[in-house]
Each structure stands twice: as C-alpha cells, then as structure tokens.
C-alpha cells in the first residue's frame, strides 16, 4: 500500500468504526422502542427502576439546581450592573433555568449516577452469565432489563427537571433577596411575568429526551460489556461519557428546533 493510501486508510478506519457504532446504537434504541408496547410487561422491574432513577436522583438534582440558580443570579447581577440592567436578574434566572440549565445539568447529573449504575449492573449480569440464564428461561433480556429502565428514565426525568427548575429559581430568589437587595414580591412578580409556558415545556421535553439517552446508553454499554472486571469498568466509563456527550449534542439540536428564528 502506498503512503497516501495508507494515510487515507488510517483516517477512514476510525470514521467507519464510529459510523458502525452509531448504527448499532440506533438499532439497539429502535429495538427497545419496538418492545415497549408489546407484552409481557414487567411492572415490578419498572417500579424498581422508577424508584432508583427518579426518587433517588432527587437529592443530587436539587443540590445542583439550587447552587446553580444562586450562582446564576450573582453572575447576571454582576454583568447587568455594567449596563444598569440589574432588574433583569429574576427573568433571566427563570428562563435560563427552565430552558437550559435545569434540563442539561439535571441530565448530566442523572447520567453520572444512572448510566454508570445501569451499565455496571447489566455488565456484571453479563459477566456472571445471568443474561444467558434469562435466555435459557425464555425471558427476553431486552424486555426484562432494558425496557423498564428506559421507560422509567424517560418518564421520571421531566419530573426531575421540573423540580430542579423550581429549586434553581428558588436559589436565585434566595440570593436575590439576601445578597442583592431585591424586594421579594417584586422578584417573584418579575419571574412569573417573564416566564412563558413554553419555556418550561421545552425543558420538560428535553428532560424526556435526556432520560431516554441516559438509559439507552447505560443498557447498550452494559449489554455489550467485555468479560471481566476491566470490561465492566470500561462499559461504565463509556456509558457516562457517551450519555453526557449525546445530552449536550441533543440539547443544541432541540434548542435549534424550539427557539431558532
């Protein structure tokens, strides 16, 4: 092989590998969607996944949101004071939390917590041949392991985003009235007046998409984990990284779709 051909081949191999991975993930996600409405339905597994993904993620999402809202209020006030526009703090905090920071930071926190947990759990089941045992018992691993987790993440994530939005706006309000000398009633009135329903609705839609991404990536990397402890660890890392990157990419695409002129 000539040198130019070898150079082109070295460039083409990772591109082809990336495209093959995208295809496998797309087929995996399509298979999950195809199984969601088909029986049997594992209600107990769905309930446990809802508890693990939704309820147990509330503390980390709430803490992230309240500190983000407070820091956002301080930054907007510092920037607005240069142009005598300090009054925009309540509205910008509310819109920023509802449209972007609530869904994105909530999604990233859930990705760190949930995608890693799902990948490690399913990867360990594969290493210990529990997935093979499910097949032997005529149980579809996709239906039993992936569908309940994906459905639970997709349904619970908008609720987490809504709670995070409220807590983040409260964090901005607390900083506004204690550190920035805002009147409490005026701050809340500006928040309500400038926050539109679609600002909140778009964030909830993003939350559902991010929840789907987190669970799919956790299940995909767990089911494709290599054997041994190193394989499970590599699957866990890959699940968190890929879910985080896809959340940021999906956030841009959805923002472009929802708010482009």
N, C-alpha and C positions, 0 to 999 in steps of 0.2 A: 504494500500500500504506500502510495506516495505521501510526502509530508503534508501537502494541502488536504488530501483526502483524510489522512489520519486526524488532522486538526478539526475538520468538519465532523468527523465521526465522534470525536471527544466532546464536541458541542451538542451533537444530536442525541447521544445516549441519555444524558440527564433529562433532556426535553421529552424524549419518548417515555422514559420512566415516570416522569411527572404526569404526562397525559394518561398513561396506563393506570396510575394511582387514582387520578380524578375519575376515570371510567369505573374503576372498581368501587370507589366510594359512592358514586352516583347510582350504580346498580344495587349496592347494599341499601342505600336510602330508599330506592324505589321498591325493593323487596319488603322493607319494613312498612311502607305506606300500603302496599298491596295486602299485607296481613292484618292491618289494624281493624278492618270491618268484618273480617272472616272469623268464624268460631274455630276453636274454642277460645273463650275469654278467661284469662287468669286474673280474677278480681283480687284475690289475696296478694298476688305479686304486685299488682297495680297499686293497691293500698299501701303496701310497704315502701314501694318506690316513691309514692307521693309524700309519705312521711319523711323519708330520707332526703329527698331532693328539695321539697318545698319547705316543710316546717323547720328542719334542722339547718337550713340555709338562712333563715331569717336573721339570726344574730349578726353574722358577718355582713350581710347585705345592709342591715340597719346601721351598723357602726361605720361602714364605708360611706353610706349616704349622708349621715349627719356631719361627719368631718368634711366631706366634700362640699356640702352646702355651706358650711361655715367658712371654709377657705375660699369658696367662690364669691361669697359676699364681700370678704375682705379685699380680694383682688379686683372685683368690679368697682368697689368704692375707691380704691387707690387709683385705678385707671380713670374712672369718671371724674374724680376731683380735678384732674388736669384740664378738663373741659367744662367745669361747673355742671356736671351731669350726674351728681351723686344720687338724684332721685330715681334713676333707672335701676338701682340695685334690686328692689323687690321683683320687678318684672323680669329682668334678665336671669336672676337666680331661678325663678319658677320655670321660665321657658327652657333654660339650659338644663335643668334637672329633668324636666318632663320629656324633652325631645332627645337629648343626647346622653348626658352623664348618668342619669338613672338607669336606662337600659344597658348602656355599654359597660359601665363599671359593675353593675349587678351581674351582667352576663359574664364578665371576666372573673369575678369572684366565684360565681357558681361553676364556671369552667375549671378553675383551680381546685375547687372542692369536689365537684360531682364527676367531671370527666375522669379525673385521676382515680376516684373511687370505683367507678364503673369498670374502667379498663383493668384495674388491679383485681377486682373481684372476678370478672369474666375470664381474664387471663389466667388467674390461679385455677379456676374451674377447668380450663383447657389443659393446663399443665398436669393437673391431677386426674385427667380423663373423665371428669364429671359430665362434660358436654357429650362425650361419646356414650356415657351411660344414659343420658337423656334420649339420644337417638335410639339406643337399644330398647328403651321403654316406650318407643313410638311417640315421643314428645318432640315437637319441632323446637329446636333451640332458639330460632328467630322469634317464634311466638311466645315462648316462655321467658326468655331472657331480655330480648331487645325491645319488643313491642311495649310491654308495661313501662319500661324505663323511659322510652322515647315519648310515650303518651303522657306520662306523669310530668316529665320535664317541660313539654310543650304547654301543658295546661297550668302548671304551677308558676312558671316563670313570669307571665304577665301579672300575677298577683304579687310576686316578689318585687317586680318593677313598680307597681302602684304603691306598695308600702314604702319602698325606697324613695320614690318621688316625694311622698308626704313627709317622711323623716328628713330628707335632704332640704326641702323647703322650710321645715321647722328649724333645721340647723342654721340656715341663712337668717331666719327670723330672730333666733336667739342671739346670734352675733350682731344683727342689725340693731336690736333694742338695748343690748348690754354694752356693746363696744362702739357702735357707730352713731348712737344718739338718735335713732329713728323712733318716731311715735308708733306704738304697737298697732293701734287701729288703722293708721294711715298705711303702714307697711302691709297689713293684711288686705286692706282695700285695694291697694295697687296690685297685689298679687292676684286677687280674684278678677279685677277688671281687665288685666292684660293677658291672662291665661285663657286660651281658647280650647274648646273640647277636642279639636283635632291635635293640639299639642300633646295632650295626654293620650289620645287614642293612637297616635303614631308610635309613641313609646311602648304602648302595650302590644301593638303588632310586632314591633322589633323584639320585644321580650319573648313572644311566642316563637319567632324565628330563631332567636339565640338559644332558647331552650332546646329546640329541635336539633340544632347544630351540636350543642354540648353532648346530648345523649347519643346521637348518631356516632360522633367521633369516639366517645368512650366505648360504645359497643363494638364499633368496627375494629379499633385497635386491640380491644380485649380478645375478640374472636380470632384475630389474625396474629396473636402473640406468638413469639417463638418459645420453644421449650426452655425450661429452667428459670431460675430467679432473675438472671440478666434479661431474658426475653420479656418477662413480666414488667421489670423496671423500665425497659426500653419502650414497651407499649404504653405504660403510664405516662412517661415523659412525652411521647409522641401525641397522645390524646390531648394533653393540656396545651401543647404548643399549637397543634393544628386547629383545635377548637378556638383558641384565642385569636389566631390569625384570621380564621374564617369569620369570626364575630366582627372584627374590625373591617374586613372587606365587605361583609354583608351590611354593616352599618352605613358605609359610604353609599352602596348601591340603593339601599332603602331611602336614605336621605335624599339622594338624587331623584329618586322616583316620587317621593312625597312632597318635596319642597323646591324642586327646580322651577325656575321661572317659565 
